[in-house]
Amino acid sequence: MTRAALWSGPVGAVGLELEGHLVDPAAPARRVPWGRIRAAVGSVGALPGGSRVTVEPGGQVELSSPPLPGVAAAVAALRADRAVLASALTDAGLALAMVGADPLRSPGRVNPAPRYAAMAEHFAAVGCAPAGLAMMTSTASLQVNLDAGPAAGWPDRVALTHQLGPVLVALSGCSPLLDGRSTGWRSTRQRIWGELDQARCGPLLGSGDPAAGWAAYALSAPVMLVRDPGRGSAEPVHGRTTFADWVTGEAELGGRRPTPADLDYHLTTLFPPVRPRGWLEIRYLDAAPEPWWPALAAVTATLLDDPLAADRAAAASAPVAGAWDRAARFGLADAGLRRAARACLAAALDAVPAELRPAVTALAELADRGASPGDALLAAARTGGPAAALLAGIDLPEGHR
């Protein structure tokens, strides 16, 4: 497990995953039915940037780019793929709202995949059914995937991905409403993740070898689902049995001991804010419309992959390390987070690719005002209610407006 956690090598490759809430602009209060989703998404052929299209439990649509040489190439590929996807969705009378949490519709599952039904059953069994359903069906994120880098630098690199978390959560906050109401949080998506089982969704803590830390995390996390090889399905675990207890035989699940395939599957049910997958999955950013998601991708990759920017970001973010809840609740209204964010943005601007500098400059100007992408949703809700906030997150790529 430790060998698979991180792969040693140079940095530079970047992959992006961007989710959006699928909405019918003519009937925004209703979730799009599964049959209509399948027809619309099924009409999308191969995408020019190589992204995969998948559908999440609540009907959120995700574009996942392949790893590409640098954040500028990754953003360009994802923009091209979004344009093709937007065209197909427009033809079906649908659109994507790029916001961190659905501001209008109640949590509800539309994707009938058995894995998602089993996940919901497990969350209910361990006492976090509302947060589990909201996480699966009402949240959307921007995920930035980066190389792990040389093995000698893993402790510092993984530590910095966590230390930057509160700053980037505050910068990206684009989920101030949920289920038709203002929540009082800048990132309700991050609040929801905080309400889930932290043995599964909390950050990797401690220092030293992060690969060994990931192994310890995985062994102590409760098993969520047990695969049934004969039926090709997964059954929910109705309790808190750690993977270590299953390995040692202290607990028995599925009438057997675990296999390497069970471990691989278990790892797919762990959702820390930074997840080792050979590379580093940075999972704590809210989804946001243009120009914010490209700016957030550029800032995140630059602050971690450029050595000088990383050093400046480490110094700037140290005073707010661990302030996840403050970042989610107050965003850049918190003075300490605002100072750290402005310093991190200044470091990024000095190193970001030229083609992404306008978007990062716009984000820096937003941060100077103590604002975040979600402020536009609040403004829309004040005049048109939560439906207007959902529609405000619809940002069609160039050529489809």
C-alpha positions in Angstrom: 0.0 0.0 0.0 2.8 2.4 0.8 4.4 1.8 -2.6 1.2 2.6 -4.4 0.5 5.7 -2.3 3.0 8.0 -4.0 5.2 7.7 -7.0 8.6 9.4 -7.0 9.5 11.6 -10.0 9.6 15.2 -11.2 6.7 17.6 -10.8 4.9 19.3 -13.7 1.9 17.2 -14.9 -1.5 18.5 -13.9 -4.9 17.0 -14.2 -8.2 18.7 -13.4 -11.6 17.5 -12.5 -14.5 19.9 -12.5 -18.1 19.1 -11.4 -21.2 21.1 -12.1 -24.9 20.8 -11.1 -27.0 19.7 -14.0 -30.1 22.0 -14.3 -33.0 22.6 -16.7 -33.1 26.4 -16.8 -36.8 26.2 -17.7 -37.5 24.3 -14.5 -34.6 24.9 -12.1 -36.3 23.7 -9.0 -36.6 20.1 -10.3 -33.7 17.7 -10.5 -33.2 16.4 -14.0 -34.5 12.8 -14.4 -32.0 10.0 -14.8 -33.3 9.0 -18.3 -32.9 12.5 -19.6 -29.4 12.8 -18.1 -28.3 9.5 -19.7 -29.6 10.7 -23.1 -27.9 14.0 -22.9 -24.6 12.8 -21.6 -24.7 9.8 -24.0 -24.8 12.1 -26.9 -21.3 13.4 -26.1 -18.7 11.8 -28.2 -14.9 11.8 -27.7 -13.8 15.1 -26.4 -10.9 17.1 -27.9 -9.0 17.5 -24.7 -9.3 13.8 -23.7 -11.6 14.4 -20.7 -13.9 11.7 -19.3 -17.5 12.5 -18.5 -19.1 10.9 -15.5 -22.3 11.5 -13.6 -22.4 11.8 -9.8 -25.2 10.6 -7.5 -27.3 13.8 -7.6 -26.9 14.2 -11.3 -23.8 16.4 -11.1 -21.7 16.0 -14.3 -17.9 15.8 -13.9 -15.2 16.4 -16.5 -11.9 14.7 -15.7 -8.9 15.7 -17.8 -5.9 13.5 -18.4 -2.6 14.6 -16.9 -1.0 17.2 -19.1 2.3 19.1 -19.0 1.4 22.1 -16.8 -1.7 23.9 -15.6 -2.1 26.0 -18.7 -2.4 22.9 -20.9 -4.8 21.3 -18.4 -7.0 24.4 -18.3 -7.0 24.8 -22.1 -8.0 21.1 -22.5 -10.8 21.3 -20.0 -12.1 24.5 -21.5 -12.3 22.9 -24.9 -14.0 19.9 -23.5 -16.5 22.0 -21.6 -17.4 23.8 -24.8 -18.3 20.5 -26.5 -20.2 19.3 -23.5 -22.1 22.6 -23.2 -23.2 22.3 -26.8 -24.6 18.8 -26.2 -26.4 19.9 -23.0 -27.8 23.0 -24.7 -29.2 20.9 -27.5 -30.9 18.9 -24.7 -32.2 22.0 -23.0 -29.8 21.6 -20.1 -26.9 23.5 -18.5 -24.3 23.1 -15.8 -24.2 25.4 -12.7 -20.6 25.5 -11.5 -21.1 26.2 -7.8 -19.9 24.4 -4.7 -23.3 23.4 -3.4 -26.8 23.4 -4.9 -28.4 26.6 -3.7 -32.0 25.6 -4.6 -32.8 21.9 -4.7 -33.1 19.6 -1.7 -30.5 16.7 -1.6 -31.7 13.8 -3.6 -30.2 10.9 -5.5 -31.0 10.4 -9.2 -28.1 8.2 -10.3 -29.4 4.6 -9.5 -25.9 3.0 -9.4 -25.8 0.3 -6.7 -22.6 1.7 -5.2 -24.3 5.0 -4.4 -27.3 3.3 -2.8 -24.9 1.3 -0.7 -22.9 4.4 0.3 -26.1 6.1 1.4 -27.1 3.1 3.5 -23.7 3.1 5.2 -23.9 6.8 6.0 -27.3 6.2 7.5 -26.1 3.3 9.6 -23.2 5.3 11.1 -25.3 8.3 12.0 -24.5 10.8 9.3 -27.3 10.3 6.8 -28.1 14.0 6.1 -24.5 15.0 5.6 -23.8 11.9 3.5 -26.7 12.5 1.2 -25.8 16.2 0.9 -22.2 15.4 0.1 -23.2 12.9 -2.6 -25.9 14.8 -4.3 -25.6 18.5 -3.5 -21.9 19.4 -3.7 -19.5 20.0 -6.5 -15.8 20.6 -6.5 -12.7 21.5 -8.6 -10.1 18.9 -8.1 -6.4 19.5 -8.9 -4.2 16.5 -9.4 -0.4 17.0 -9.2 2.6 14.8 -9.3 3.9 13.6 -5.9 7.4 14.8 -6.8 10.7 13.3 -5.7 10.4 11.0 -2.7 12.9 13.1 -0.6 10.5 16.0 -0.7 7.2 14.2 0.1 6.9 15.2 3.7 7.2 18.9 3.0 5.1 18.7 -0.2 2.2 16.8 1.4 2.4 19.1 4.4 2.1 22.2 2.2 -0.9 20.8 0.4 -2.7 20.6 3.7 -1.3 23.9 5.1 -2.6 25.7 2.1 -6.1 24.1 2.5 -7.7 26.8 4.6 -6.4 29.6 2.4 -7.6 27.9 -0.8 -11.0 27.0 0.8 -11.5 30.7 1.6 -10.4 31.8 -1.8 -12.7 29.3 -3.6 -15.8 29.7 -1.4 -18.7 29.4 -3.8 -21.4 27.6 -1.8 -23.2 30.1 0.5 -26.6 28.5 0.0 -28.1 25.0 0.3 -31.6 23.7 -0.2 -33.1 27.1 -0.7 -31.5 28.8 2.2 -28.5 30.9 3.0 -26.3 28.9 5.4 -24.1 31.6 6.8 -21.0 29.8 5.5 -18.9 30.8 2.6 -18.2 27.2 1.7 -21.1 25.1 2.7 -19.5 22.3 0.7 -16.6 22.2 3.1 -18.9 22.4 6.1 -20.7 19.3 4.8 -17.4 17.4 4.5 -16.6 18.4 8.1 -19.9 16.8 9.3 -18.9 13.4 7.9 -16.9 10.6 9.6 -13.5 12.2 10.0 -11.8 8.8 10.0 -12.9 8.6 6.4 -13.0 12.3 5.3 -10.6 14.1 7.7 -7.1 15.2 6.7 -4.0 13.1 7.0 -2.3 14.2 10.2 1.2 13.8 11.5 4.6 14.2 10.0 7.2 11.8 8.6 6.6 9.5 5.7 3.2 10.4 4.1 3.0 7.1 2.3 3.2 5.3 5.6 0.7 7.8 7.0 -1.7 7.0 4.3 -1.4 3.3 5.0 -2.1 3.9 8.7 -5.1 6.1 7.7 -6.5 3.4 5.4 -6.1 0.6 8.0 -7.9 2.6 10.7 -10.7 3.8 8.5 -14.1 2.0 8.7 -15.0 -0.3 5.9 -17.9 1.2 4.0 -18.6 -1.4 1.3 -17.7 -5.1 0.8 -17.6 -6.4 -2.8 -19.5 -9.5 -3.6 -17.3 -11.0 -6.4 -20.0 -13.5 -7.4 -22.6 -10.9 -8.0 -20.4 -8.0 -9.1 -21.9 -5.7 -6.4 -21.0 -4.1 -3.1 -22.9 -4.5 0.1 -22.9 -1.7 2.8 -21.3 -2.3 6.2 -23.8 -1.4 8.9 -21.3 -0.3 11.6 -17.8 0.9 12.2 -15.4 -2.0 11.4 -11.9 -0.9 10.6 -10.0 -2.4 7.7 -7.3 -3.5 10.2 -9.9 -5.5 12.2 -11.0 -7.2 9.0 -7.4 -8.0 8.1 -6.6 -9.5 11.5 -9.8 -11.5 11.7 -11.1 -9.6 14.7 -14.1 -8.8 12.6 -15.5 -10.8 9.6 -17.2 -9.1 6.7 -18.8 -10.8 3.8 -18.1 -14.2 5.3 -14.4 -14.0 4.5 -11.1 -12.2 5.0 -10.1 -9.3 2.7 -8.2 -9.6 -0.5 -5.9 -7.1 -2.3 -8.9 -6.2 -4.5 -10.8 -5.4 -1.3 -8.1 -3.1 -0.2 -8.1 -1.3 -3.6 -11.8 -0.9 -3.3 -11.6 0.3 0.2 -9.2 3.1 -0.8 -11.8 4.4 -3.3 -14.2 5.0 -0.3 -11.8 7.2 1.6 -12.2 11.0 0.9 -9.5 13.1 2.8 -9.0 16.6 1.5 -5.7 15.5 0.0 -5.7 11.9 -1.2 -2.6 10.0 -2.4 -3.2 8.0 -5.5 0.4 7.8 -6.7 -0.1 11.4 -7.4 -1.8 14.0 -5.1 -5.5 14.6 -5.4 -6.3 18.1 -4.0 -10.0 17.8 -3.2 -10.9 20.8 -1.1 -11.8 23.5 -3.7 -15.4 24.6 -4.4 -16.5 24.4 -8.0 -16.9 27.9 -9.4 -17.7 29.5 -12.9 -15.3 31.3 -15.2 -12.9 32.9 -14.6 -12.6 31.5 -11.1 -12.0 27.8 -11.7 -9.1 28.4 -14.1 -7.6 30.9 -11.6 -8.0 28.5 -8.7 -6.4 25.7 -10.7 -3.5 28.0 -11.7 -2.9 29.3 -8.1 -3.0 25.8 -6.6 -0.6 24.2 -9.1 1.8 27.2 -9.1 2.0 27.5 -5.3 2.9 23.8 -5.1 5.0 23.2 -8.2 7.0 26.4 -8.4 9.8 26.2 -5.7 10.0 30.0 -5.0 6.2 30.4 -4.9 5.9 27.3 -2.7 8.4 28.8 -0.2 6.5 32.1 -0.1 3.2 30.3 0.2 4.5 28.2 3.1 5.5 31.3 5.1 2.2 33.1 4.3 -0.1 30.2 5.2 1.6 29.1 8.3 -0.4 31.4 10.7 -3.7 29.9 9.5 -2.6 26.3 9.2 -5.5 24.0 10.3 -8.1 26.8 10.2 -10.5 24.7 8.0 -13.7 25.6 9.8 -12.8 29.3 9.9 -12.1 29.3 6.2 -15.4 27.6 5.4 -17.5 29.8 7.7 -15.9 33.2 7.2 -13.8 33.0 4.1 -11.8 36.1 3.4 -13.8 38.1 5.9 -11.4 36.5 8.4 -8.4 38.9 8.6 -5.8 36.3 9.0 -7.0 34.2 6.1 -7.3 37.4 4.0 -3.7 38.3 4.7 -2.5 34.8 3.9 -4.5 34.7 0.7 -3.2 38.0 -0.6 0.4 37.0 0.0 -0.2 33.6 -1.7 -1.8 35.3 -4.7 1.1 37.7 -5.0 3.5 34.7 -5.0 1.4 32.9 -7.6 1.1 36.0 -9.9 4.9 36.1 -10.1 5.1 32.6 -11.5 1.8 31.7 -13.1 1.7 30.9 -16.8 1.1 34.1 -18.8 -2.1 32.9 -20.4 -3.7 32.4 -17.0 -2.4 35.6 -15.4 -5.6 37.7 -16.3 -7.8 35.2 -14.4 -5.4 35.1 -11.4 -5.3 38.9 -11.4 -9.1 39.0 -11.3 -9.1 36.6 -8.4 -6.5 38.7 -6.6 -8.7 41.8 -7.1 -11.7 39.9 -5.7 -9.6 38.8 -2.6 -8.4 42.4 -2.1 -12.1 43.2 -1.5 -12.5 40.3 1.0 -14.8 38.7 -1.5 -15.0 35.2 -3.0 -16.8 33.7 -6.0 -19.9 32.9 -3.9 -20.7 36.6 -3.4 -22.3 36.7 -6.8 -24.7 33.9 -5.7 -25.7 35.8 -2.6 -26.3 38.9 -4.7 -28.5 36.9 -7.1 -30.4 35.4 -4.2 -31.2 38.7 -2.7 -33.0 39.9 -5.8 -34.3 36.6 -7.3 -34.2 34.0 -4.6 -32.2 30.7 -4.6 -33.3 29.8 -8.1 -31.6 32.9 -9.3 -28.5 31.9 -7.4 -28.5 28.5 -9.1 -28.9 30.0 -12.5 -26.1 32.5 -11.7 -23.7 29.6 -11.6 -24.4 28.7 -15.2 -21.4 29.9 -17.2 -21.5 28.8 -20.8 -18.1 28.7 -22.5 -17.3 31.2 -25.3 -19.4 30.5 -28.4 -22.4 29.2 -26.4 -23.6 32.4 -24.6 
